């Protein structure tokens, strides 16, 4: 006899989970790059820049939660809400890279 948790796992279709994970990762990557560009253009330094990254990650996760996952992340991703809130190491690196790039381009003569 299977438990409710086993039944919930059986309802998830692997190709759809892979597609959803790829979609979420791509959206978070683009969001972190835009946030890095904004932080660089605004000239944010130190903790203010990272605060912008945290705010943009939370805003992106909230938009995904409402629009894409329709308020039920467990239905579309096995990790649920933790998959949405996890920024990912590569996104932090991309944010810092774009942040320093735009900061250097815009504020070169400051």
Backbone as CSV, one residue per row, in Angstrom:
resi,resn,N_x,N_y,N_z,CA_x,CA_y,CA_z,C_x,C_y,C_z
1,UNK,0.840,-1.165,0.000,0.000,0.000,0.000,0.895,1.240,0.000
2,UNK,0.613,2.182,-0.884,1.462,3.360,-1.017,0.967,4.494,-0.116
3,UNK,1.908,5.305,0.266,1.581,6.458,1.107,1.198,7.642,0.216
4,UNK,0.577,8.671,0.791,0.226,9.847,-0.020,1.443,10.518,-0.666
5,UNK,2.596,10.473,0.004,3.802,11.067,-0.578,4.237,10.302,-1.822
6,UNK,4.139,8.975,-1.773,4.480,8.166,-2.943,3.524,8.437,-4.094
7,UNK,2.265,8.597,-3.786,1.281,8.883,-4.827,1.540,10.240,-5.468
8,UNK,1.954,11.212,-4.682,2.250,12.540,-5.225,3.461,12.484,-6.151
9,UNK,4.470,11.679,-5.794,5.646,11.540,-6.645,5.312,10.826,-7.948
10,UNK,4.375,9.907,-7.918,4.004,9.176,-9.120,3.268,10.069,-10.113
11,UNK,2.661,11.136,-9.662,1.927,12.034,-10.548,2.843,12.963,-11.334
12,UNK,4.086,13.100,-10.906,5.019,13.992,-11.585,5.633,13.273,-12.785
13,UNK,5.623,13.935,-13.937,6.128,13.371,-15.180,7.514,13.967,-15.436
14,UNK,8.527,13.114,-15.548,9.925,13.549,-15.588,10.239,14.575,-16.685
15,UNK,9.791,14.397,-17.929,10.101,15.427,-18.940,9.510,16.800,-18.605
16,UNK,8.345,16.817,-17.990,7.749,18.098,-17.605,8.526,18.741,-16.465
17,UNK,8.990,17.938,-15.521,9.794,18.459,-14.413,11.098,19.046,-14.942
18,UNK,11.724,18.357,-15.886,12.963,18.849,-16.479,12.729,20.165,-17.217
19,UNK,11.642,20.243,-17.966,11.306,21.478,-18.675,11.056,22.620,-17.694
20,UNK,10.310,22.350,-16.633,10.015,23.381,-15.630,11.289,23.861,-14.940
21,UNK,12.177,22.931,-14.609,13.433,23.304,-13.950,14.296,24.157,-14.876
22,UNK,14.347,23.796,-16.146,15.111,24.577,-17.114,14.525,25.973,-17.275
23,UNK,13.215,26.045,-17.343,12.538,27.336,-17.472,12.821,28.231,-16.265
24,UNK,12.711,27.683,-15.076,12.968,28.458,-13.855,14.419,28.923,-13.815
25,UNK,15.357,28.044,-14.168,16.771,28.428,-14.164,17.060,29.531,-15.175
26,UNK,16.463,29.446,-16.362,16.679,30.482,-17.374,16.115,31.827,-16.930
27,UNK,14.927,31.811,-16.360,14.316,33.057,-15.893,15.137,33.671,-14.763
28,UNK,15.609,32.852,-13.840,16.423,33.371,-12.736,17.762,33.911,-13.235
29,UNK,18.331,33.261,-14.245,19.595,33.738,-14.818,19.413,35.113,-15.449
30,UNK,18.382,35.266,-16.251,18.120,36.552,-16.905,17.818,37.625,-15.863
31,UNK,17.057,37.266,-14.847,16.730,38.215,-13.783,17.982,38.664,-13.036
32,UNK,18.885,37.739,-12.747,20.101,38.116,-12.023,21.011,38.979,-12.892
33,UNK,21.041,38.725,-14.193,21.843,39.574,-15.083,21.275,40.988,-15.152
34,UNK,19.952,41.112,-15.266,19.334,42.440,-15.276,19.555,43.156,-13.943
35,UNK,19.458,42.430,-12.848,19.690,43.041,-11.537,21.138,43.510,-11.418
36,UNK,22.073,42.736,-11.950,23.470,43.154,-11.950,23.688,44.407,-12.775
37,UNK,23.014,44.488,-13.919,23.127,45.684,-14.755,22.558,46.903,-14.033
38,UNK,21.428,46.728,-13.378,20.818,47.838,-12.631,21.733,48.276,-11.488
39,UNK,22.290,47.314,-10.767,23.184,47.650,-9.655,24.421,48.385,-10.153
40,UNK,24.955,47.976,-11.288,26.127,48.643,-11.839,25.823,50.037,-12.339
41,UNK,24.705,50.197,-13.038,24.333,51.510,-13.567,24.032,52.488,-12.437
42,UNK,23.357,52.012,-11.398,23.044,52.883,-10.263,24.260,53.173,-9.388
43,UNK,25.335,52.434,-9.585,26.546,52.655,-8.807,26.474,52.090,-7.406
44,UNK,25.672,51.075,-7.208,25.550,50.472,-5.878,26.838,49.743,-5.526
45,UNK,27.205,49.813,-4.273,28.418,49.154,-3.806,28.109,48.320,-2.570
46,UNK,28.917,47.306,-2.379,28.874,46.445,-1.195,27.495,45.854,-0.932
47,UNK,26.997,46.063,0.277,25.769,45.384,0.695,24.531,45.880,-0.039
48,UNK,24.536,47.114,-0.531,23.374,47.602,-1.277,23.194,46.823,-2.583
49,UNK,24.287,46.489,-3.224,24.208,45.690,-4.446,23.679,44.296,-4.176
50,UNK,24.162,43.681,-3.118,23.671,42.346,-2.779,22.232,42.386,-2.280
51,UNK,21.848,43.480,-1.645,20.454,43.642,-1.242,19.553,43.702,-2.474
52,UNK,20.012,44.387,-3.512,19.253,44.420,-4.765,19.125,43.020,-5.353
53,UNK,20.190,42.226,-5.266,20.127,40.850,-5.766,19.096,40.034,-4.989
54,UNK,19.084,40.166,-3.675,18.121,39.427,-2.849,16.696,39.858,-3.176
55,UNK,16.481,41.163,-3.304,15.141,41.668,-3.622,14.703,41.190,-4.997
56,UNK,15.603,41.226,-5.969,15.227,40.774,-7.315,14.963,39.273,-7.346
57,UNK,15.712,38.507,-6.569,15.469,37.064,-6.501,14.114,36.773,-5.869
58,UNK,13.792,37.470,-4.792,12.488,37.273,-4.151,11.345,37.720,-5.057
59,UNK,11.528,38.832,-5.767,10.493,39.312,-6.686,10.294,38.332,-7.840
60,UNK,11.387,37.822,-8.391,11.292,36.839,-9.474,10.613,35.572,-8.982
61,UNK,10.969,35.122,-7.789,10.343,33.918,-7.230,8.855,34.126,-6.995
62,UNK,8.483,35.307,-6.521,7.064,35.598,-6.298,6.297,35.624,-7.613
63,UNK,6.895,36.212,-8.640,6.230,36.229,-9.956,6.078,34.821,-10.513
64,UNK,7.113,34.010,-10.381,7.016,32.623,-10.844,5.958,31.861,-10.061
65,UNK,5.914,32.095,-8.755,4.947,31.416,-7.896,3.522,31.743,-8.322
66,UNK,3.262,33.004,-8.628,1.902,33.433,-8.965,1.555,33.112,-10.413
67,UNK,2.455,33.451,-11.339,2.130,33.349,-12.761,2.337,31.935,-13.299
68,UNK,3.542,31.408,-13.154,3.846,30.113,-13.769,3.329,28.922,-12.968
69,UNK,3.506,28.968,-11.645,3.137,27.819,-10.823,1.736,27.922,-10.245
70,UNK,1.052,29.020,-10.514,-0.348,29.211,-10.104,-0.573,28.944,-8.613
71,UNK,0.420,29.287,-7.800,0.300,29.138,-6.357,0.471,27.720,-5.844
72,UNK,0.843,26.786,-6.708,1.023,25.387,-6.302,2.364,24.862,-6.816
73,UNK,3.472,25.259,-6.199,4.773,24.831,-6.726,5.025,23.333,-6.606
74,UNK,4.414,22.668,-5.630,4.603,21.216,-5.492,4.048,20.460,-6.694
75,UNK,3.092,21.069,-7.374,2.471,20.424,-8.529,3.401,20.430,-9.746
76,UNK,4.293,21.414,-9.817,5.136,21.585,-10.992,6.610,21.287,-10.751
77,UNK,7.046,21.277,-9.501,8.440,21.011,-9.174,8.486,20.159,-7.913
78,UNK,9.318,19.121,-7.897,9.341,18.235,-6.726,9.846,18.921,-5.463
79,UNK,10.680,19.949,-5.593,11.209,20.648,-4.424,10.264,21.682,-3.853
80,UNK,9.242,22.022,-4.603,8.269,22.998,-4.135,8.836,24.402,-4.059
81,UNK,8.509,25.078,-2.987,8.891,26.485,-2.828,10.401,26.657,-2.691
82,UNK,11.095,25.646,-2.198,12.552,25.774,-2.058,13.238,25.853,-3.419
83,UNK,12.666,25.226,-4.445,13.222,25.350,-5.792,13.087,26.770,-6.318
84,UNK,12.035,27.445,-5.919,11.833,28.820,-6.371,12.737,29.804,-5.643
85,UNK,12.950,29.601,-4.357,13.708,30.563,-3.557,15.217,30.386,-3.645
86,UNK,15.685,29.252,-4.111,17.114,29.005,-4.213,17.685,29.807,-5.380
87,UNK,18.597,30.770,-5.112,19.097,31.596,-6.214,20.077,30.864,-7.121
88,UNK,20.770,29.881,-6.623,21.742,29.154,-7.429,23.078,29.868,-7.460
89,UNK,24.142,29.101,-7.365,25.484,29.679,-7.316,25.845,30.365,-8.629
90,UNK,25.438,29.786,-9.753,25.783,30.384,-11.039,25.083,31.726,-11.240
91,UNK,23.913,31.903,-10.644,23.213,33.180,-10.765,23.887,34.267,-9.934
92,UNK,24.424,33.906,-8.792,25.165,34.877,-7.978,26.419,35.318,-8.731
93,UNK,27.103,34.365,-9.338,28.307,34.698,-10.106,27.974,35.580,-11.302
94,UNK,26.891,35.277,-11.991,26.475,36.095,-13.134,26.102,37.501,-12.691
95,UNK,25.419,37.596,-11.558,25.063,38.911,-11.017,26.313,39.741,-10.754
96,UNK,27.292,39.160,-10.083,28.522,39.890,-9.751,29.274,40.282,-11.020
97,UNK,29.331,39.389,-11.989,30.029,39.672,-13.236,29.394,40.848,-13.974
98,UNK,28.082,40.823,-14.138,27.389,41.902,-14.853,27.417,43.188,-14.033
99,UNK,27.309,43.064,-12.724,27.370,44.227,-11.832,28.698,44.969,-12.009
100,UNK,29.806,44.235,-11.928,31.114,44.877,-12.057,31.346,45.386,-13.479
101,UNK,30.831,44.691,-14.476,30.968,45.141,-15.859,30.282,46.490,-16.063
102,UNK,29.024,46.591,-15.673,28.288,47.838,-15.868,28.804,48.949,-14.955
103,UNK,29.237,48.596,-13.768,29.812,49.613,-12.877,31.073,50.200,-13.508
104,UNK,31.902,49.335,-14.072,33.128,49.800,-14.715,32.870,50.617,-15.963
105,UNK,31.860,50.254,-16.740,31.552,50.984,-17.970,30.959,52.354,-17.660
106,UNK,30.007,52.402,-16.738,29.279,53.645,-16.476,30.082,54.597,-15.600
107,UNK,30.770,54.088,-14.617,31.433,54.942,-13.627,32.952,54.944,-13.798
108,UNK,33.419,54.883,-15.033,34.854,54.798,-15.279,35.574,56.101,-14.925
109,UNK,34.921,57.236,-15.071,35.577,58.517,-14.801,35.077,59.189,-13.529
110,UNK,34.418,58.470,-12.657,33.927,59.063,-11.399,35.035,59.202,-10.392
